[in-house]
């Protein structure tokens, strides 16, 4: 059963881009650059398109480059969360058509966004030129993890019913931290982006509530990926959330499992490749390693030509 409608910034004017009608709702999209294939960035859980502005602007020097907010997030219209991957993928396809962004696409999906990118490729293989998966999850993740991972996963699941609202001090600390992360974003973008992210802090949890109940089975039953170039990036930097629940030894074993899982994803297609970022954090790997991400896009554009 779907959870309540999440908070979005639908009542605020977006600092960039515009909203387009798709699937009966208004969805935010920003594009720049020219040419094809078009590169489309799919954010991870709790993140918005503008969190990827740094790599989008660099990519726009190469080809058409697109940011967007899926329904229920950012500057798009609210919808009940969580959602099926097919719903998200179909919505994205309709939005790209409404915004006159022609196929084929290089889909660059981060974390949860990588599930949606893969589902898009399963559903519409002829419209995908290449895939860039940024520290993605996978439906068979526990096949690659140490035995303790399943129990740890249960411990780490937050209970939305009992989660208290953050205090003013916690919000201020989070804002200061995000100001540092996005210091290079234009102020006209950074301030509303951080404000919207803090207001929608529950979204990251809401979007991932259906992993075991729906999303994993959906991807398993969706068929293989098309034979297109694929690069998967593995972020091996310390995960502060894991560190709250796991010993240093277990955390290292979890990273090794993720590494094996990403290698398997790359090996699942003829033109797959794994690249490793030894010091990259999961959530913001594209901030610290923007040049590496853009190089991967460049390589995929060349390989798909």
N, C-alpha and C positions, 0 to 999 in steps of 0.2 A: 504494500500500500504506500502511495506517495506521501511524502512529508509536507508540512505547510509550505506555502509560497515563500521563497527566500527574499532577502533584501537586495535590490539592485539600485543603480543610479539612474533609473529610467526617467525620473522627474528632473534630472539635471542635464544641462546642455553639455555634450561631450567636448573635450578640448580639441579633438581632431576627429575627422571622419564624419559620417552621417549614418542615419538609420534607414533601413530598407524594409519593405514588407516581405515576409516569407513565412509560410506555414501559419498564417493568421496572426502573426505578431510582428512587432518592429524589432529588428536586429541591427546592432551596430557593426559597421565595417569601415576600415581605413585602408586606402590603397595609394601607392605611388610607384613610379617607375614605368617602364614600357617594355613590351616584348613578351615572349613566352619561352618555355612554359612558365606559368605564374607560380610563385611560391606563396603558400598559405600556412601561417603559423597557428597551431592549435594549442592553447595554453593548458597547463596542468590544473589540477583541482585548486580552487580558490584564487587562481590568478586570472588576469584579464589580458586582452590583446595588447594594451599599451605597456604592459610589463615587458613586452618583447620589442619595444620601439627601437632599441639600439641596433639589434640585428636586422630588423625590418628596413631601417633606413640604409644600412650598408648593402643589403640585398637589392634594394631598389636601384642601385647603381648598375646592377647586372640584368635585371628583368622586372616584370611587374611583381610587386611584393605586397602582400595582403595581411592585415591584422583583423581579427573579429572577436566579438563576444558571443558565445553560444547563449541560447535562451536561458534565463535564470541567473546570468552573471553579468557583471560590469554594467555597461550602458545599454544592454538589451533588455527587452521586456521580461518581467518575471514569469517563470513557469514552475510547476511543482518539481522538486528534486527528490530522489535521483531519477535519471532518465536512462532509457535503453541506448546502447551504442548506435543501433539502427536509426532511432529517432534523431539523435544528434547528427549523424552522418547525412541523413536525408535533408535535414534542416540546412546544413552547410551547403549542400549541393544547390538547394533552391535559393539560398542567399547569394551564392556566387553568380547564379544566373540572373537574379534580380539586379545585381550590381554590374552586370555585363562583364564579368571576369571570365574569359573563355578557358575551357579545358584544352590540353591536359594540365594537371597540377603537380607540383612538387609539394607534398604534404609534410610539414615539419611539426611533429607532435611531441610535446613534452609531457612525460609522466602519464597522467590520465588522458591527456590529449593524444598520446600515442595509441591508446586503445581505439579512440575514435578515428584516427588516421588509418589504422589497419582495417577497421570495419568499413570505412569508406572504400578502401581498396578492394575489400571482399565484394562489396555491393556493386561498385562501379569501376571495375578494373580497367576498362578502356579509357577512363578519364584521369588516370594516374600515370604520371611520367616517372616519378621516383618517390622514395620515402626516406625521410630523415627522422629517426626516433631518438629523442633526447632523454636518456636515463629512463626508459620505459618500464612499466610493469608488464606482467604477463599472466595469463590465466593458469598456467602450470607452474607458478613461482615456487610452490612448496616442493616440487620435484627436485629443485636445485639447492634447497636450503638445508641447514642442519636440522636434526629432529626437534630441537627446542623452538624452532621458528613458529610453528603453528600455535603453540601455547603462548609465546610472546605476542603474536598477532592479536590474540584475544585480550591480553592485558592492555595492549595499546589502544584498543578501540574506545573512543570516548562515548559516554552516555549523554546524548543531547538533553535528555529530560532533567539531568542533574547538573549540567554544566552551568556554573554561575556566570553572570555578565562580568566581563573584565572591569577592574576598578579604573578610576581616572588615572592613577599612577601607572597601571599596566598599559593603558592606551598611550599615554605619553611616552613611555619607554619604547613601545613598539613603533610609534611614529618616529622617534629619534633614530632607531635602528634602520627603519625603511628609508629615512632621509639620507642616511649614509649609503645604503645599497644603491639607491637611484639618484645619487648626487649629480650624475652627468645628464640626467633627463632635463629638458627645459622646465623651468619653474612652472610655466603655464600648464604643463602636463603633470609634473611630479606632484604638486599639491592636491589637485582633485583626484589623481590616481590613488594616492595614499589614503586620502579621506574615504574614498569609495571602498578600498580594500578593508580598512578597519571597520567600516560600518557593516560589511558583509562577512565578518570573520567566521560565521557558521557555515558559509557556503562550501568550504573545503571539506568539511565533514559530510554535509548533505549530499554532495555529488558522489561520494564513494560508498554510500550505504548499501548499494546493490551489487557489490563485487561478487560475493559468494552466492547470492540468491539469483542473480540474473546475468551480470556482465560476463563472468568467466564462461558460462555455458554458451552464451551468445557467440563469443569469439571462437570457442572450440567447434561449434556447429556451423560456423560461417564459411568454411572452406579455406583453401590456401591463398597465399598472396600472389598477385600477378608477377610475371617475370620482368621486374623493373629494377633498376639500381636501388640499393638500400644501404644506408649507413646508420649504424646504431652507436650512440655515444654512451659510455659507461662512466659515471661520476664516482670516483673512489675516495672523495674527501669525507671527513668525519661527519656523521649524521647526528646532530645534537638531540633529535627526538629519540632515536634509538638509544643514545647514551643514558637517557633517563630510566631505561628499563633493562638494559643489557650490560654485561661486563665487557671490558675491553676485548677479551678473547672471543666472546660470542659476537660482538660487533664486527670483528675482523672476519669471522666465519660467515656472517651475513653478507658482507661485501664480496667475499669470494664466491658465494652462491649467486649473487647478482651478476658478477663477472661471467660465470659459467652460463647463466640464463641468457645474457646478451649475446654471448658467442653462439649459442644455439639459435637464437633469432636470426643472426647474420647468416648462419649456415643453412637456414631453411629455404633460402632462395639462391639461384645460381650466381647472382651478382651482388651478394651481401658482403658487408665489411663491418668489423667492429673496430672502434677507436676508443682509447681510454684516456680520461683526464684524471691524472693521479690525485690532484688537490682540489677538484671541483666539488662544491656543495650541490646536493640534489636540487633544491628549490630554485636556486639562482645561478646555475652553471652557465647560462647564456650571458650573464652579466660579467662574470670574471673571465670567460673564455669566448667572447664575441667573435674574435678573429678566427678561432678554430671552427666555430659554427658556420661562419660565412664561407670559409674555405671548403667545408663539406658541401654547402649549397652549390658553390662554384663547381666542385668536382661532379656533383650529381647532374647539374645542367649540361656539362660536357659529355658525361656518360649517356645521358638520355637523348642527346642530339641525333 
